Structures are given as C-alpha cells and as structure tokens.
C-alpha cells in the first residue's frame, strides 16, 4: 500500500523538481516531439535514446520519474538534494536496491490552461505498461490520459462553493475543480487512489481537497454540491471468471449500469442550479440506440434534470473488446487475448448489444420549475483532448437559459454577432455560378459544420451587432424575392440553434 504522504517531503520534492526544470517543455525539448508522442503510446525507448548518457538532474529525473527506469542512487540524490533517494522511498515512489533507485511510481508534469490562465501540475500515479513490462495489476492507479484531459477541459469555469469528484483516481479532476471550486470532496473505492490524490494535492500545493472512500454517492449521503465531476469506471467489462477487473476503469456492475446509476442518483446531490459533468459509455441494445437509453436514465432520475448528452464515437462489440483488452496490457496473438475477446463478445451477445457509444453528459438541477434543456446529439468531429471546452459549455447553458425566456418576436428584435472562429465554405459544380452546398464551420469549440441555405448564410454574414435579426431577415427576403414571414419562420429556429452551439452570440 502506498504510504500516507508526508507534507514536508512533498514540499521538498516540489522544490527539487522545480529546481531541476522538471516541466513539460524542458522534457519535450530534451527528448523531442516524436519521443513525446511515443510515450503517450506506451513506448519509452525513443525518449531514453534521446537522453543518451546525460547525467544532469533533468535527464536523471526524466528517466527515473517520467519513464520509470532505475537510476544510480548517487545521481538521484544529486538531482533531488532536499528529498534525496531516501525521501522518495518514504513517499512510496521508489525503492533502493544497493546503489540503484528503482521507481515504484511515475511522476509526469501536466500542463493546463483555462480562463484563469495556464500552469502545470506534477501528477504521480502507478507505473505504466512500459515500465512494468506487462499487464497492469488490478489495483492500478492510472495517470493522466486522453479521457482525463477531455473531462478536465469540459469542466465549467464558473466559480462555485462546493464540489464533488467521484472516482477521483490520481486526483486530476479535483485539482482542476479547485481552480474555481472553493472546496472539493474526492471519493474513490480505492484507498490507493485516494492516497495518490492526497499526494498530488500536497505536491502541487493545492489545499481544500477532502478524500473519502466509497462507491458512487455512498460517502456523501445526504449532502449536496454545486458542482459534481466524474470520470467514473465506466468501461463495460464481463463479470466472468478469468476476466481482470481493474479498479480504475471497472465499476463492478453489468454493462452500462454504473453510468445509469450515476445519472439516476446525482440529482439528489445537486444544489438548485448545480451541474454534474461526467464521461460515460452506453450500449445500443436490440435496436434501441445508446442515446435513447441515456434519455431514459435522465427521465427516470430521482430528481428532474436538464440534460445535454453528446456521443463522440461508437464502436462495434469486437472493436470495443479489443480496445480495452489491449488497454489492460494483454497483447494480440496470445491465448489470453483470444479468451478475453470471447468473454467480451459473449457478454455483449447475451444483452443484445450491437454498439457501444462514448461521450459526455452535462446534467443540471433546475433552479426553479421544470427542466427546459433536453439535448441528445452526436458530435463525431475529432478533437484534441487538450481543447478547453468548459467556457463553451458555460456559454451554451447561458444562451439556452436566455433563449428559454425569449419569444420569437423578442429574438427577432435582438442584435447578434457572428463568432470570431466561424468561417463559410461554398462548393460549386464546375461552370455553375450558384453554390450547390454552403457550410458554416467552427474553428474551435466542438468544431461543428452546419449546412446552410442562402438565406441562413446571408443572415449569419450580416450579424455584426448593428441591425436586429428581424429587419435583417426582411432585407434578405427582399433580395431573395421570398415572402418575409415564411423566411422568418424558417430562420428563427435556426438562429436559436446557432446561438446555443456558439456560431452566433448576443450583441449586447
């Protein structure tokens, strides 16, 4: 078991890491972008080769802490003059074997940026596949991956008093929450994970994170929060003999029941106006889509909720099984791999699963009255997991709330402005003057592409904050020689959609 972290040693280690320049950019410069990409794929050889025979503190710590490679005790103590090799062992991050220090965990710098600025954390977690040289143990505590970065970027930037991080793991979501949340309760079924959460909070000097052990909402019975965030163990895993159950990704329930349980229970733990954001998987079963089943979960919630659910990708059962079997470190071509694939496919077949979706859920307890937001959509465009979408989510909620109180006449009287990242693409058949396809495209946010007819394209192009929507539509109707009332009836709903999705914004 990882020992309880010592605050003085964590401060000393932070000072040593800072003094050595143990940060994202210096490491990337030391081993190059290609090696940096290889590390993300579980390959440490290119980085080790790039470091060569360097013995400076950055190179020693890069091998020891970032790559998980043993280093000479003398070199480690020189690189960590305050902590020394002995301090790493007391923190449970390394072991000393004669004249060599062997890492028992990894620490990697993680850059972040949000509305309040940019910075960096050091994130400690268990040794990865490359360092272990084989399959992960079932109590493995994962570091920061693509899913973690995605959820961190989705977190709303609006300040609130109290937050909850369910399934905290190494604590990355709690750290991100504390940027805008006054105090955070972090929960996990794994005591090992909670100790990493506490260690990372101390290492980065972030107070206000309380840890509690337990599943889902058990540790916070009767409590409410302004913000709930969760990267839960949502991976669908067969409950069968011989199938590993990894604490960091498997919630111990059948199919997508864990995400359903979260959705069904989170409303009671939200304050009025409180928001929950999480990642999840959902199964398409017997002809009923996963998004429709997610809608059922929301509608069956113990508390009425606003819901915005986005499916980013979907996989067939075989592809899904192979993805997560490889994630656990079992390699294709082995008897174990084939056996696990069969177990996954048998499990899916037994429930009539034809597809598994992955995406994001934003749930809100209305401040008053009934829910007004019910949006279930597929947004398949590829996104950089480091993209910060929290501000866009907050803007979309604000636009929805404003639009909910605006009738069509009120909206027609509003002045709007086209967002700075919006461009227009027109596709012409050879020799034909009029475009056959017009598209509006976002450069940021969810990078949406929206088809537009000439009327909508003209309206968006004219939205510069000068004239209200109504007079603009009247002028466009005259130019297109169409009836103004009919054009208004067609364009006003489209304007509402473009305001929510961020193509347009209110001009005041």
C-alpha positions in Angstrom: 0.0 0.0 0.0 1.2 3.5 -0.8 2.2 5.2 2.5 0.3 8.3 3.7 2.0 11.2 2.1 4.2 13.4 4.2 3.5 17.1 3.6 7.1 18.3 4.3 8.5 15.7 2.0 6.0 16.7 -0.7 7.1 20.3 -0.4 10.7 19.3 -0.6 10.1 17.2 -3.7 8.2 20.0 -5.4 11.2 22.4 -4.8 13.6 19.8 -6.1 11.5 19.2 -9.3 11.2 22.9 -9.9 14.9 23.5 -9.4 15.7 20.7 -11.9 13.4 22.2 -14.5 11.2 19.0 -14.5 8.4 20.5 -16.6 6.6 19.7 -19.8 8.5 22.0 -22.2 12.1 21.2 -21.0 11.3 17.5 -21.1 9.9 17.8 -24.6 13.0 19.7 -25.7 15.2 17.1 -24.1 13.8 14.1 -26.0 11.9 15.7 -28.9 8.3 15.7 -30.1 8.5 12.2 -31.7 9.6 10.6 -28.4 7.0 12.7 -26.6 4.3 11.2 -28.8 5.7 7.7 -28.4 5.5 8.0 -24.6 1.7 8.6 -24.9 1.6 5.3 -26.8 3.4 3.4 -24.1 6.9 3.5 -25.8 9.7 4.9 -23.7 12.7 3.7 -25.9 12.8 6.8 -28.2 12.9 9.1 -25.2 15.6 7.1 -23.4 17.7 7.1 -26.6 17.3 10.8 -27.0 18.6 11.4 -23.4 21.6 9.3 -24.2 24.3 9.4 -21.5 23.3 12.7 -20.0 23.7 12.8 -16.2 22.3 16.2 -15.4 19.4 16.4 -12.9 16.7 16.8 -15.6 17.9 13.7 -17.5 18.1 11.6 -14.3 14.7 12.6 -13.2 13.3 12.1 -16.7 14.5 8.5 -16.7 13.5 7.8 -13.1 10.2 9.5 -12.7 8.8 10.1 -16.2 9.9 6.9 -17.9 10.1 4.6 -14.8 13.7 3.5 -15.3 16.1 2.7 -12.4 18.9 5.2 -11.8 22.1 5.3 -9.7 21.4 6.3 -6.1 24.2 8.9 -6.2 22.7 10.6 -9.3 19.2 10.6 -7.8 20.3 12.2 -4.6 22.3 14.8 -6.6 19.1 15.6 -8.6 16.9 15.7 -5.5 19.1 17.5 -2.9 16.2 18.2 -0.5 14.3 14.9 -0.9 17.2 12.6 -1.6 16.6 9.0 -2.7 15.5 8.1 0.9 12.7 10.7 0.7 11.3 9.1 -2.5 11.2 5.7 -0.7 9.4 7.3 2.3 6.8 8.7 -0.1 6.4 5.2 -1.7 7.6 6.4 -5.0 10.8 4.4 -5.2 12.8 1.6 -3.6 16.6 1.5 -3.0 18.4 -1.7 -4.0 22.1 -1.4 -3.3 23.4 1.5 -5.3 20.3 1.8 -7.5 17.0 3.5 -7.1 14.1 1.7 -8.7 10.9 3.7 -9.3 7.6 2.3 -7.9 5.5 5.1 -9.4 5.8 7.7 -12.1 5.5 11.5 -11.9 4.8 13.4 -15.0 4.3 17.1 -15.5 0.9 18.1 -16.8 0.3 21.5 -18.4 -3.1 23.1 -18.2 -4.9 26.2 -19.4 -8.2 27.7 -18.5 -10.0 31.1 -18.3 -7.8 32.0 -15.3 -4.5 31.4 -17.0 -2.1 28.5 -17.5 0.1 26.4 -15.4 1.4 23.0 -14.6 0.9 20.2 -12.1 3.1 17.2 -11.3 0.9 14.1 -11.3 2.1 10.9 -9.6 0.5 7.6 -10.5 1.3 3.9 -10.7 3.9 2.6 -13.2 2.5 2.2 -16.6 2.8 -0.8 -19.0 6.1 0.3 -20.5 7.7 0.5 -17.0 6.1 -2.7 -15.8 6.8 -4.7 -19.0 3.5 -6.5 -18.9 -0.2 -6.4 -17.9 -1.3 -3.9 -15.3 -2.3 -5.1 -11.7 -6.0 -4.8 -10.9 -5.4 -2.1 -8.3 -3.5 0.1 -10.8 -4.0 3.8 -10.4 -4.0 5.5 -13.8 -2.2 8.7 -14.6 -3.5 11.4 -16.9 -4.8 10.1 -20.2 -6.9 11.4 -23.1 -10.2 10.9 -21.3 -8.9 12.7 -18.2 -7.7 15.7 -20.2 -11.1 15.8 -22.0 -13.1 15.9 -18.8 -10.8 18.4 -17.3 -11.2 20.7 -20.3 -15.0 20.3 -20.2 -15.3 21.5 -16.6 -17.3 24.7 -16.3 -15.1 27.7 -15.4 -17.8 29.5 -13.3 -16.9 29.7 -9.6 -18.9 27.8 -7.1 -18.6 27.0 -3.4 -18.6 23.2 -3.1 -17.7 20.4 -5.5 -17.6 16.6 -5.6 -15.2 14.4 -7.6 -16.5 10.8 -7.9 -13.9 8.2 -8.9 -11.0 10.6 -8.2 -8.2 8.2 -9.2 -4.9 10.2 -9.2 -6.8 13.4 -8.4 -6.5 15.3 -11.7 -10.2 16.3 -11.8 -10.1 17.5 -8.2 -7.1 19.7 -9.0 -8.8 21.2 -12.0 -12.0 21.7 -10.0 -10.2 23.6 -7.3 -9.3 26.3 -9.8 -12.9 27.5 -9.5 -14.5 25.5 -6.7 -14.0 26.6 -3.1 -13.7 23.1 -1.6 -13.8 19.6 -3.2 -14.7 16.2 -1.8 -12.9 13.5 -3.7 -14.2 9.9 -3.5 -13.0 6.5 -4.8 -13.4 2.9 -4.0 -9.6 2.6 -3.9 -7.7 3.7 -0.9 -4.6 3.6 -3.0 -6.1 6.0 -5.5 -7.1 8.4 -2.7 -3.6 8.4 -1.3 -2.3 9.4 -4.8 -5.0 12.1 -4.8 -3.7 13.4 -1.4 -0.1 13.1 -2.5 -0.7 15.1 -5.7 -2.6 17.8 -3.8 0.3 18.2 -1.4 2.9 18.0 -4.2 1.2 20.8 -6.1 0.3 22.9 -3.0 -3.4 22.7 -3.6 -5.5 22.8 -0.3 -9.2 22.2 0.0 -9.4 18.6 -1.2 -11.0 16.2 1.2 -10.9 12.5 0.4 -13.4 9.8 1.3 -13.6 6.1 0.4 -16.7 4.5 -1.1 -18.7 3.8 -4.2 -20.7 6.4 -6.1 -22.7 8.5 -3.6 -22.3 6.4 -0.5 -19.6 8.6 1.0 -21.7 11.8 0.6 -25.2 10.5 1.7 -27.5 13.4 2.4 -25.0 16.1 1.1 -25.4 18.4 -1.9 -22.9 20.1 -4.1 -22.8 23.0 -6.6 -20.6 21.0 -9.0 -20.1 17.3 -9.5 -17.5 15.9 -11.8 -16.7 12.3 -12.6 -14.5 10.2 -14.8 -16.2 7.0 -13.4 -15.0 3.4 -14.0 -17.5 3.2 -16.9 -15.7 0.5 -19.0 -18.1 -2.3 -19.8 -16.4 -5.5 -18.6 -17.8 -9.1 -18.5 -18.5 -10.2 -15.0 -16.9 -13.6 -15.7 -14.2 -15.8 -14.2 -10.7 -15.1 -15.6 -11.6 -11.5 -16.8 -9.5 -8.9 -14.9 -11.4 -6.2 -13.1 -9.3 -3.0 -13.0 -10.4 -0.6 -10.2 -9.5 2.5 -12.3 -12.0 1.6 -15.1 -14.4 -1.2 -14.0 -17.2 -0.3 -11.6 -18.2 -3.9 -10.8 -21.6 -3.6 -12.4 -23.0 -5.2 -15.5 -23.0 -3.4 -18.9 -23.6 0.3 -18.6 -25.4 0.1 -15.2 -22.8 2.2 -13.4 -23.4 5.2 -15.6 -27.2 4.7 -15.4 -26.8 4.6 -11.6 -24.9 7.8 -11.6 -27.4 9.6 -13.8 -30.3 8.3 -11.7 -28.8 9.4 -8.4 -26.8 12.5 -9.0 -29.8 14.9 -9.0 -30.4 14.4 -5.2 -26.8 15.6 -4.6 -27.0 18.8 -6.6 -28.0 22.1 -5.2 -30.6 24.2 -7.2 -28.7 25.2 -10.4 -25.9 22.7 -9.6 -24.2 20.9 -12.6 -22.8 17.4 -12.9 -20.4 16.6 -15.7 -19.1 13.1 -16.5 -17.8 10.8 -19.2 -19.6 7.5 -19.9 -20.3 4.6 -22.2 -23.8 3.4 -23.2 -24.9 0.4 -25.1 -27.2 0.2 -28.1 -29.4 -2.9 -27.4 -31.9 -4.7 -29.6 -32.4 -1.8 -31.9 -32.6 0.9 -29.3 -29.8 3.4 -29.5 -27.5 4.2 -26.6 -28.5 7.9 -26.7 -32.2 6.9 -26.4 -31.3 4.7 -23.4 -29.3 7.6 -21.8 -32.5 9.7 -22.2 -34.4 7.0 -20.3 -31.9 7.3 -17.5 -32.4 11.0 -17.2 -36.2 10.8 -17.4 -36.1 8.2 -14.7 -33.9 10.2 -12.4 -34.9 10.7 -8.8 -34.8 14.5 -9.5 -35.9 16.2 -12.7 -32.8 17.3 -14.6 -31.7 19.4 -17.6 -29.6 17.2 -19.8 -27.1 17.8 -22.6 -25.6 14.4 -23.8 -23.0 14.2 -26.5 -21.9 11.0 -28.2 -18.4 11.4 -29.5 -17.8 8.0 -31.0 -19.2 4.5 -31.2 -17.6 1.1 -31.6 -18.9 -2.3 -32.5 -18.5 -5.0 -29.8 -15.3 -6.6 -31.2 -13.5 -3.2 -31.6 -14.6 -2.2 -28.1 -13.4 -5.5 -26.6 -10.0 -5.3 -28.3 -9.5 -1.7 -27.2 -9.9 -2.4 -23.5 -8.1 -5.7 -23.5 -5.1 -4.0 -25.0 -5.5 -1.2 -22.5 -5.0 -3.7 -19.7 -1.7 -4.9 -21.2 -2.8 -8.2 -22.8 -1.4 -8.4 -26.3 -3.0 -9.7 -29.5 -1.8 -13.1 -30.6 -1.7 -14.6 -27.1 -4.1 -17.3 -25.9 -5.2 -14.9 -23.0 -6.1 -12.3 -25.6 -8.4 -14.6 -27.6 -10.0 -15.9 -24.5 -10.8 -12.4 -23.3 -12.2 -11.4 -26.6 -14.6 -14.4 -26.5 -15.7 -13.4 -23.0 -16.5 -9.8 -24.1 -18.4 -10.9 -27.1 -20.4 -13.5 -25.2 -21.3 -10.8 -22.6 -22.5 -8.3 -25.3 -24.4 -11.0 -27.2 -26.3 -12.0 -24.0 -27.7 -8.5 -23.7 -28.3 -7.9 -27.5 -25.6 -5.2 -27.7 -24.8 -4.0 -31.2 -22.8 -0.9 -30.5 -21.2 1.0 -27.6 -21.1 4.7 -27.5 -18.7 7.0 -25.7 -19.4 10.6 -24.8 -20.1 13.4 -22.3 -23.0 14.1 -20.1 -23.9 17.5 -18.6 -26.8 17.4 -16.1 -28.2 20.3 -14.2 -30.8 20.6 -11.4 -33.1 23.5 -12.5 -33.1 26.4 -10.1 -36.8 26.5 -10.3 -39.6 24.9 -12.3 -39.3 22.0 -14.7 -36.3 21.2 -16.9 -36.0 23.1 -20.1 -32.9 21.5 -21.7 -33.2 18.1 -23.3 -30.5 17.7 -25.9 -29.1 14.3 -27.1 -26.7 14.5 -30.1 -23.8 13.0 -31.9 -20.8 15.2 -32.5 -18.2 13.0 -34.2 -15.6 15.6 -35.2 -12.1 14.7 -34.0 -11.0 17.0 -31.1 -7.7 17.5 -29.4 -8.3 16.1 -25.8 -6.5 19.2 -24.5 -9.1 21.5 -26.0 -10.7 23.5 -23.2 -14.5 23.3 -23.8 -15.6 24.4 -20.4 -16.2 28.0 -21.4 -18.2 26.9 -24.4 -20.4 24.7 -22.2 -21.0 27.6 -19.9 -21.8 29.9 -22.8 -24.2 27.3 -24.3 -26.0 27.0 -21.0 -26.3 30.7 -20.6 -27.6 31.1 -24.2 -30.1 28.3 -23.6 -31.4 30.0 -20.4 -31.7 33.3 -22.2 -33.4 31.8 -25.2 -35.9 29.9 -23.0 -37.3 33.3 -21.9 -37.3 34.8 -25.4 -40.3 34.5 -27.7 -39.7 34.6 -31.5 -40.6 38.3 -31.6 -38.2 39.1 -28.8 -35.4 37.2 -30.7 -36.3 39.0 -33.9 -35.7 42.3 -32.0 -32.2 41.2 -30.8 -28.9 42.1 -32.3 -26.5 39.3 -32.8 -22.8 38.9 -33.7 -21.1 36.1 -35.6 -18.4 34.3 -33.5 -14.8 35.0 -34.5 -14.0 31.4 -35.3 -16.8 30.9 -37.8 -16.0 30.6 -41.5 -18.1 29.8 -44.5 -17.4 27.3 -47.3 -19.2 27.3 -50.6 -19.0 24.3 -53.0 -19.7 24.9 -56.7 -20.3 22.5 -59.5 -17.9 23.3 -62.5 -19.4 26.1 -64.5 -22.3 26.7 -62.2 -22.5 30.2 -60.6 -24.8 29.3 -57.6 -23.2 27.1 -54.9 -24.5 23.6 -54.6 -23.5 23.4 -50.9 -23.0 26.1 -48.3 -21.4 25.2 -44.9 -20.8 27.2 -41.8 -17.8 25.9 -39.9 -16.4 26.4 -36.4 -12.7 26.6 -35.9 -13.0 26.0 -32.1 -15.5 24.6 -29.6 -16.9 21.3 -30.9 -15.7 22.2 -34.5 -19.2 21.8 -35.9 -20.1 22.0 -39.5 -23.6 23.2 -40.3 -25.3 23.1 -43.8 -26.8 26.5 -44.7 -29.1 27.6 -47.4 -28.6 31.1 -49.0 -31.0 32.8 -46.6 -29.3 31.5 -43.4 -25.8 32.1 -44.8 -26.8 35.7 -45.7 -28.2 36.2 -42.2 -25.1 34.9 -40.4 -22.9 37.0 -42.6 -25.0 40.1 -41.8 -24.9 39.6 -38.0 -22.4 42.3 -36.9 -24.3 43.7 -33.9 -25.7 46.6 -35.9 -29.3 45.7 -37.0 -31.7 43.3 -35.2 -32.5 39.9 -36.7 -36.0 40.8 -37.8 -35.0 43.7 -40.2 -32.1 41.6 -41.5 -34.5 38.8 -42.4 -36.8 41.2 -44.1 -34.0 42.7 -46.2 -32.8 39.2 -47.1 -36.3 38.1 -48.1 -36.5 41.1 -50.4 -33.1 40.2 -52.0 -34.1 36.6 -52.5 -37.6 37.5 -53.6 -39.4 35.3 -51.0 -42.1 36.1 -48.5 -40.6 37.7 -45.4 -43.0 35.9 -42.9 -42.1 32.5 -44.3 -38.4 33.2 -44.2 -38.7 34.4 -40.7 -40.5 31.2 -39.6 -37.7 29.2 -41.2 -34.7 31.1 -39.9 -35.7 31.9 -36.3 -35.4 28.3 -35.2 -32.1 28.0 -37.0 -30.9 31.2 -35.2 -31.8 29.6 -31.8 -29.7 26.6 -32.7 -26.7 28.7 -33.8 -26.8 30.7 -30.6 -26.7 27.6 -28.5 -23.9 26.0 -30.5 -21.8 29.2 -30.5 -21.9 30.2 -34.1 -23.7 33.4 -33.1 -23.8 35.3 -29.8 -26.0 38.1 -28.5 -24.6 41.6 -29.3 -25.4 43.3 -26.0 
